[in-house]
């Protein structure tokens, strides 16, 4: 649907039936990738460089400073995503429910990145990163909610696959821009420009669905706050789907958290930093090879749960390989198999989540609550991993625990009753 097409108000809350075209999917995927560029240029390169510059004289190591700053941003992310999703659900602007937040979030994110470039110490660095998380999560919540708004159920696997591919490319692109720009200031500027420009094709070419003011529920802070609690008793399918995503993402976070130290201290790999890069590349290639294929295949057969179950089982097997086959070839095999499994999981699980949303009115907010299952493992993983590595058996036990957690997440998909 282009900007010239009429958009019926009633369509904002209707279940979509008309398939979206390649142009719409490409534009939304580019917008999604642009947001990930804004996140991962700083996370992979720029924040670490600033922490190294600011740490001397503060009494903190660069590792502690970086952990503190990124942890503060993660807390903001946990709140911002469902909050802005809920606000977009209730937006009755002329330009639709989602587009105003994509515009405001990406513009605010670009400005926040430029402010972060001028940080002079740990406090301004932390404030800048929290602003980046706040604003980009506003855009991300709206982009995510556009899928159940516009995409019919049996096309969501393939669209989710393209969004997943764009996410991966956004991580790589953000890292590349931050590295190639030459310096912290140039890196932030490059990421800011791409974040803003990348959303333009979607917001300029495709008109959003409008919500009539008469369809917006009456406002009250109490009702608004209470809406963030999704009762497992009333919505058991959503609860099981959330738990599945949380456990599999927690397993993946445990694998990645100490990968550098695993290569250096356990495998005694000569160049652990380069080793991480090699494993990341192997994982990324196999992930990209399966993320779209898995989603398309799921759409064609009209089923979700078997794909999520078997991709989770495959990831658990790969994680167990890191525990039982502690060699460099074993790490290569594990990275490749993890990519295959996580690629399928990324696209099909996204489609599964949109299939179990309780109400059209709350799509943005509910997806924001679901997205907490992506961010919360980044907070939980260090608290769980540190004592295991230090006191409870080291990396062999850590990766065995991660495999068990991921396997539990995969098997719990069977408790979802409302999806094939």
Secondary structure as the mmCIF struct_conf table of DSSP 4:
data_model
#
loop_
_struct_conf.conf_type_id
_struct_conf.id
_struct_conf.beg_label_comp_id
_struct_conf.beg_label_asym_id
_struct_conf.beg_label_seq_id
_struct_conf.end_label_comp_id
_struct_conf.end_label_asym_id
_struct_conf.end_label_seq_id
TURN_TY1_P TURN_TY1_P1 UNK A 3 UNK A 4
BEND BEND1 UNK A 5 UNK A 5
HELX_RH_3T_P HELX_RH_3T_P1 UNK A 9 UNK A 12
BEND BEND2 UNK A 13 UNK A 14
HELX_LH_PP_P HELX_LH_PP_P1 UNK A 15 UNK A 16
BEND BEND3 UNK A 18 UNK A 18
HELX_LH_PP_P HELX_LH_PP_P2 UNK A 19 UNK A 20
HELX_RH_AL_P HELX_RH_AL_P1 UNK A 22 UNK A 41
HELX_RH_PI_P HELX_RH_PI_P1 UNK A 42 UNK A 46
HELX_RH_AL_P HELX_RH_AL_P2 UNK A 47 UNK A 55
TURN_TY1_P TURN_TY1_P2 UNK A 56 UNK A 59
BEND BEND4 UNK A 60 UNK A 60
HELX_RH_AL_P HELX_RH_AL_P3 UNK A 62 UNK A 89
TURN_TY1_P TURN_TY1_P3 UNK A 90 UNK A 90
TURN_TY1_P TURN_TY1_P4 UNK A 94 UNK A 95
BEND BEND5 UNK A 97 UNK A 98
HELX_RH_AL_P HELX_RH_AL_P4 UNK A 99 UNK A 117
TURN_TY1_P TURN_TY1_P5 UNK A 118 UNK A 118
BEND BEND6 UNK A 121 UNK A 121
HELX_RH_AL_P HELX_RH_AL_P5 UNK A 122 UNK A 150
BEND BEND7 UNK A 151 UNK A 151
HELX_RH_3T_P HELX_RH_3T_P2 UNK A 153 UNK A 155
HELX_RH_AL_P HELX_RH_AL_P6 UNK A 156 UNK A 180
TURN_TY1_P TURN_TY1_P6 UNK A 181 UNK A 181
BEND BEND8 UNK A 183 UNK A 183
HELX_RH_AL_P HELX_RH_AL_P7 UNK A 184 UNK A 198
TURN_TY1_P TURN_TY1_P7 UNK A 199 UNK A 199
HELX_RH_AL_P HELX_RH_AL_P8 UNK A 200 UNK A 205
BEND BEND9 UNK A 206 UNK A 206
HELX_LH_PP_P HELX_LH_PP_P3 UNK A 207 UNK A 212
HELX_RH_3T_P HELX_RH_3T_P3 UNK A 213 UNK A 215
BEND BEND10 UNK A 216 UNK A 216
HELX_LH_PP_P HELX_LH_PP_P4 UNK A 217 UNK A 219
HELX_RH_AL_P HELX_RH_AL_P9 UNK A 221 UNK A 226
TURN_TY1_P TURN_TY1_P8 UNK A 227 UNK A 228
TURN_TY1_P TURN_TY1_P9 UNK A 232 UNK A 234
HELX_RH_AL_P HELX_RH_AL_P10 UNK A 236 UNK A 257
TURN_TY1_P TURN_TY1_P10 UNK A 258 UNK A 258
HELX_RH_AL_P HELX_RH_AL_P11 UNK A 259 UNK A 261
HELX_RH_PI_P HELX_RH_PI_P2 UNK A 262 UNK A 266
BEND BEND11 UNK A 267 UNK A 267
TURN_TY1_P TURN_TY1_P11 UNK A 270 UNK A 271
HELX_RH_AL_P HELX_RH_AL_P12 UNK A 272 UNK A 301
TURN_TY1_P TURN_TY1_P12 UNK A 302 UNK A 302
HELX_RH_AL_P HELX_RH_AL_P13 UNK A 305 UNK A 324
BEND BEND12 UNK A 327 UNK A 327
HELX_RH_AL_P HELX_RH_AL_P14 UNK A 328 UNK A 355
TURN_TY1_P TURN_TY1_P13 UNK A 356 UNK A 356
BEND BEND13 UNK A 358 UNK A 358
HELX_RH_3T_P HELX_RH_3T_P4 UNK A 360 UNK A 362
HELX_RH_AL_P HELX_RH_AL_P15 UNK A 363 UNK A 391
BEND BEND14 UNK A 392 UNK A 392
HELX_RH_AL_P HELX_RH_AL_P16 UNK A 394 UNK A 411
HELX_RH_3T_P HELX_RH_3T_P5 UNK A 412 UNK A 415
BEND BEND15 UNK A 418 UNK A 418
#
